[in-house]
Amino acid sequence: MNIGLLARIEAKPEYADEVEALLRGALQLARDEENTVTWFAFRESATVFGVFDTFESEEGRAGHLQGRIAAALMEAAETMLSSAPDIRPVDLLAAKLP
């Protein structure tokens, strides 16, 4: 794994619980993605969430961006999010995993 994505997701306060549930539910979708090596969803504050995931290739990253998790986030953006998710590609420099 040498590339990844870092996404920042800000929920409208009244939808924070629904966004948390959406991200928790996305874990199985991430497990089903053959080219997603690692996938983490996290919460920064009451309304700010994030996702960090890694891939072996640009094709894997591009496939993830066109997959079911990204589609669900974009659909949620219309009603549940304060703005569109801020999704940034990253290059990994080092990693420690179990």
QUICOR-V225439 format. One record per backbone hydrogen bond with DSSP energy under -0.5 kcal/mol. NH is the residue of the N-H (numbers start at 1). CO is the residue of the C=O. If there is no record, write none. Layout:
nh=(NH:NH)
co=(CO:CO)
//
This chain:
nh=(2:3:4:5:6:7:8:9:11:11:12:15:16:19:20:21:22:23:24:25:26:27:28:29:30:31:32:33:33:34:36:37:37:38:40:42:44:45:49:49:50:51:52:53:54:55:56:61:62:63:64:65:66:67:70:71:72:73:74:75:76:77:78:78:79:80:81:82:83:86:87:88:88:90:92)
co=(55:55:90:53:88:51:86:49:9:47:80:12:13:15:16:17:18:19:20:21:22:24:25:25:26:27:28:29:30:32:33:35:54:54:52:50:48:48:9:47:42:7:40:5:38:3:35:57:58:59:60:61:62:64:64:67:68:69:70:71:72:73:74:75:76:76:76:10:10:8:85:6:86:4:2)
//
